[in-house]
Amino acid sequence: MEGLLVNGRFNFLEFFCKLFFGGMQWHLVVIGVLYMIGLWKMFEKSGIKGWWALIPAAREYQLSRCAGRESDGRLLSVFVFFDTIITAFGWTLLVFLTRGGMSESAADTLFTVLSVTIGIVEFIYSIRVYVGLIEVYGVKKRWMWLWVMGFTEFIPALVWGFSPKYQPQWKVEDIKAELAKLATEGSASVMDEGLTVNLKERSATEFFQKKVLLRDIHMSIPQGHMVLLLGGSGAGKTTYLNAINGYEKAKAEVMLNGNNMYTQYKKMQYEVGFVPQSEMMRGKDTLLDAAKLRLPMEVSARQRRERVDEVMDIFGLKPVKNNLVEKLSGGQKKRLSISMEFISNPSLFILDEPDSGLDGVMARELFVQLRKIADTGKIVIVITHTPDRVIDLFDDVIVLAKDSARTGRLAWYGSIEDARKFFQRERMEQIVKSVNRKEEGGDGLADEFVMKYAEVQHG
């Protein structure tokens, strides 16, 4: 606690300065105050509460929201938090380590390596946030030098915050309000046979604030349809599937063949098969073991064996019927994981990247089998990162896009051919690229297509 004690008493002023400003030099305190004042005004220009500028780590996250680089801001704020803790309590931690048996030189080395590593990561992600700010404010790149110097970052913060000349091209709250107007709540009519989704919102709490992950997704999928689910990273594909199958409930009504998935979940759990990305099989499992878990208790042992034989035949696994999981090849394991979920003969079959790790021929064979399953009257929904090699097997495509408020929205639901006309792109990979953000290698047209699709629905 050296430096924080004055005449044997704790110095709260010194502690406050270390915690909030990272050092004891008063000129740095002044710079820190000016920086926070500038950020306060910048936040207000972007539609964010200005007082976030007063909170270490949280202000870096809010700055990333202003810059349209929220994913970078999350990581940056985490490292800034640890940096703040080390700065404020570093001496105490050092004393604790040395008293615990670590030599003083080893403890110094550890803290040096840790501080340098955190500093490098902070610098990298700060650059990415500053690049976003320059794009949002539409200024010249030379402003970057003032941001990265550390002791001069208060200058652009004050200038951009107070000068009417510098205005962000969009505001966080304005974008949310604009996109909220496109809500299509209740637009999908409930079908007696098929899947109807009327999802108003799926949210979570991140960094002490509500984060809307999905909003206003409405559709009706008839029985016998095989549907492709597309969307860039972070668009909410897996979140959407989890909301449909009831694993993560949303503010939604999900109806399958006239039954509510949320209020009648116990009754409907055998009607939905969900194959996640990661394999959930144990090395000593067989398909018969899965049948015991996935089929209702009233199903007899004979019926279970018959169902296992039937599913084995569908997915070409009869030659390895009695083999343990650990003895199977990669392709066989993938087919077995799918078989385990299909054992209950679900009406809705959802698969998250079932072809990962498979070559083109094996993937094609798998999707042909899924097409046959759909043709029996089932609904099959699939996520795949290589859709164009099997696109001829699908009926419809769902396109989710992450809008400017970082919320997953519906940019399209309909037939494959109509999707090509709507996006004016032939390949599915090109459609994904069109709605991806520019910093993710995309065209940055998510808002445009979300609005266009909403207008089509309303029209």
N, C-alpha and C positions, 0 to 999 in steps of 0.2 A: 504493500500500500504506500510505498515511498512516493513522496510528492503530493499525496492527498491528505497528509496529516500536518496540522499546524498547532504547535504547542500541545501535542497529544490528542487533539480533537479533529474529527473528520471535517474536511473543507468541502462543503456542498457546492460552492461556486466553482472550485477547481474541477470537481467531479463532473459538473454540468458541462463545462467547457470541453473537457476531454471526450465526454460521451457524444456531444452534439457537433463539435467542431474538429475533433481528431488531433488536438494539440493545445499547448498552453500559450503560444505566442499570440499576443493581443491583436496584432495586425491580421493574423489568420482568423481570429474571431470576427473582426470587422468584415473581412471578405466573406466569411460564412454567412453573416447576417444579410449582407447585400445580395448574395447568391439566393438565399431563401426568399427575400423580398421579390427578386426578379422572377423566380419560379412561381411564386404565388400569383403574380399577374399573368404569367404564361398559362398556368393551369386554368385560370378564369377565362382566358381567351379561347381555350379548347373545351370549355363547358365542364370543367372538373373543379371540385371544391378546392379553393386556394390553400386552406390550412394543411393539406397533405404535404406542403413544402416544409413544414416544421418537423416532420417525422423521418428520422434516418431510415434508409432502405426503402420505406414506403414511397418517398418522394422520387426515387429512381424508377420505381415501377410506374408511378403516375406519369413521369416524364416520357417513359416508353409508350404509354397510351397516347400521349400527345403526338408522338412521332410515328404512330402506326406500327410499332415494333414490340407489341405486348409480349410475345414469346421470349424475345431477347431480354426484356425487362424483368421477367420473372427470375431468370437465372442471375441477372445483374444484381437484383435486390437481395437475393440470398447471399451472394458473396460480399456485398456491401455490409450486410448485417453481421457476418462473421468478422469482417475487417473492423467494424465498430466495436464489437465485443473485445477483440484482441487489443485494440488501441486503448480502450477504457480499462481493461482488467489484465493487460499483458503482464505487468509486474507481479501482480498477485498470482497469476497462473505460473509464472516463472519460479517464484518462491515455493509454490506448492510442489512443482516437479522436482526441484532440488532437494526439498525436505523428504520427498518420496524415494530418494536414492539416486536420481539422475544427476550426473555431474553438471556443473554450471556451463561448461563449454558445450556439452551435448544439448542442453536445454536451449542455449543461445543459438546453436546451429539449427535446431528444430524450428524455433520461432522465425529465424531468418528465412529458411526454406518455405515455411508456411506463408509468411508475409509476402515474399516475392511471388509465389504461386498465385495467391489470391489477387495480388496487384496486377499480374499479367492478365488473368481472366477478367478482372474488372475493366482493364483498359480495352481489351478486345470487344467486350459487349458494350462498353460505353461508346466506342467508335461506331458500332452498328446502330445504336440509338441516335447518335448525333447525325449520322448519314440520313436517317429517317426524318429528323427535325429539319435538316436543310431542304429535303424534298418537300416536306409539308409547308414550310414557310417560303419556298421558292426563291431562296437566296443563293449567292455564289458560294462555291465550295471552300473559298479561303476563310470563311467563318469558322471552319473546322479547327483551325489553329488556336483560336481563342477558347474553344470548348475543351480541347485536349491538354492545354498547358496546365490545367489544375488551378493555378492561382489567378487565372484571367477569365475563368468560365463565368464569373459574375457579370462580366461586361455584356456578352450576348444575352444572358438571362435578363438583365435590366433593360437593354435596348429593345429586345423583342417583346418584353413584357409591357413596357410603358409606351413605346412609340406606336402611334396609330398607323405608321407606314408599314409595319410588319404585322401581318395577320396570317393565321393558319388557313390553309385552303379548305379545311373541313374541321368541324367540331365533333368531339366524341358523342356528346348528348344529342346534337342536331342530327347526326347520322342515325342514332337509335330511334329518334322520334320519326324521322322520314321513313325508315324501313318498317317501323311499327304500323304505319298507315296502310301497309300492304297486307295486313293480317287477313287471312281467309278462314277464320274460325268456323268450323261446322260446315265447310263447303262440300265435304265428301258424304254422300248419302250412304247410310248403313245398308249393307247387302245381307240377305239371309244366307247366301252361300258365297264365301270368299272372305277376304281380309279388308276391314275398313279401319283406317287410322285417321283420327282427328286429334293431332298433338298440338296443344296450345303453347306449351313451354316445358323445357327440361333445364333446370338450373342447378348450380352448386355454389358453395362459398369458397372463394379464393382470395387470399390476402385481405381478409376481413371485409370483403364486399361480395355482393351477389354477382355471379357470373352466369349469364344465360348461354347455355351450350347449344340448345336447339329452340327454334321458334316457328310456329305456324306451318306445320307440315300435315297436309291433308291429302288422302288418296284412297281409292278403292281398287283392290286387286282381285280379279275374278279367279275362281278355281281353274286349275290347269295351266296357269301362267308361270313361266320361268322368267324371273326379273333380275336384271343386273343393277347393282348398287354402286354408283361411281361418286367420287369426290376426292379432293386433294387432302393432304395431311392436315389434321385438325378440323376437318369439315364436319365431323360428328357421325361418321358412318357406324362405328361400333357402338357409340352411345345410342344411336337411333335403333339399332338392332336390339340392344339391351332393353330399350323402352318398349319395343314391340313384344318381346317374349316375357316381359314382366319382371326381368331380373333387376332392372333399375327403373322404378316407376316414375312417370312424368305426369304433368298436368295434361292428361289425355284420356281419350276414350278409344280403346283398341278392341274391336269386335271381330271374332273369328267364327264364321258360320253361325252368326246370330247370338253368340255367347261373349260376355264381357271378360276379357283376359285378366283384368285387375280384380273385379269383384267375385269372379268365379275361378280364381287361379287354381285352387286345388283340383277342381274338376277338369280344367283345361291343360294342366301341366303335361299330360301325356299326348296332347294334341300338337305340341310344338317340339321340334327337334332342333337343337342349336349346336353347331360344330364350331368351337372357337379356333383362333389361330394356333394356340399352343395345344399340344396333345395332352390329354388328361388320363392316359392309360398307364397302368402299372405293369411292370415287366412280367408279372406272373398271371396277368389277366388273360381270359379268353372271351370270345363273343358270348358264350353261354353265361359267363359271369356278369356281363353287361345286361343280358336279358333278365337276370334275376333282379337287377337294380332298376331297370327302365320299364319293365312291364308291371302292371297292377298285380297285387297279391293274389287276386282271385284267378289269375291265369295258371293253369295246371302245368306240371313239369313237361308233359307230353306236348302241350301247345307251345311252350317255350322252345323246345327242341325243334319243332316244326318251323317256328318263326326264324330261328337261327339258320336253319338249312335254306329257307327262302331268301333271307338277306345275303347269306354267303353266295348263293347262286347269282343274285343281282349284281354284286360287286366282284365276282370272280375270285372268291376266296375259299372255295371248297377244297382245293388241294392243300391248304394250310389250316383246315378247320380245327384241328386239335393242337396246333402249335401255340406256344406262349408268345406274348408280345415281343419279348426280348430276342426271340429267334427270327423275327420277321425282317424283311428288307424295308428300306425307307418308304417305297411306294406302297408296299403291303400295309405298313403301319398307318399310312395316311388313309387308305381305303378302310382299314379296320376301325379307325376313329370315327369315320363317317358312318360306317355300319352300326356302330354302337348307339349312335343317336337316332338312326333310322329304325332301330329294332322295335320301337313302340308304334310304328306305322303312323307317324304324325301327319296331320292335315297341312301344317305349315313347317317347312324344312328350311332352316337358315344356315348358311355356311360362310364363314369368314376366312377367305383365302385358302380354300381347300386344295388348290393346285400348287401351293408353295413347296418348292423342293422337287417338283416333278418335271420331267422333260416334256417336250411338246406332244409327243405321241401319247404318253401316259395321261397327260392333262386332258387331251382331247377325248380319250376313252372315258375318263371320269365324267366329263361334262355331257357326253352322250348318254351315260347312265342317268345323270340328273335330269336330262331332257325326257327320258323315258318315264322317270318318276313323276314329273310334272304332267305328262300325258295321261297318267292314271287319275287325274283330277286333283293332284296336290298343288300347293303353291310353294315354289322354290325361289328363295332370294339368295343371291350370291355376291360376295365381294371378291374381286380378283384384280390384280395389278397388270394382267396381260389379257384384257378382254377381247382384243381384236382377233385373236387366233380362234376364238370360239363364239364370236358375236352372232353368227348365223343360227345358233341354237337358242337364242333368247327371244322372248316376245316383247318385253318392255325394258325400259331403263329409267332408273331414278338417279338424278344428279343433285347432290348436296353441295352447297358452296358456302364458304366462310365470308360473310359480308364485312363491311368496314367496322362494324361493332364487334367483330370476332365471334359472331353467332352463326351457327349452322342453319342455313335456310334451304328451302326447296327451290332449285333453279329449273327443274324439269321432271315431269313424270309422264310417260307415254310411250308410244311405239319407237322402235329403233330408227325407222325411216323418218318419222316426224321429228325426232331429236336431231338428226343430221340436218334437216331443213331449218329447224329452230336455231341451232348454233352455227349453221353454215359451215360445218366441218364434217368430213367424211369418216374419220377414224375416232374411236372412243378416247384414245389417248390424247388426241387433239382437243376434244371437248374438255377433258380434265385440265389440260394446260390452259385453256381459255379462262377458266374460273379460278385458277391458282393465283396467288399474289405474285407480284413481280419479283420480290426478293426470294421467292421460292421457285423461280424459274418459269413462272406463268405469265399470262397476258394481263392479269389484274382486272378482269371484266366481271367479277362475281356480282357486284351490285347491279350492274347493267342487266345481267340475265335474270337475277332474282326479281327485279322490277318488271322486266319484260314478261316473265312467266306469270307474275301476279296480275298484270294487265290482261293477259290472255285468259286467265281464269275468271276475272271479273267481267271481261267482255262477252 
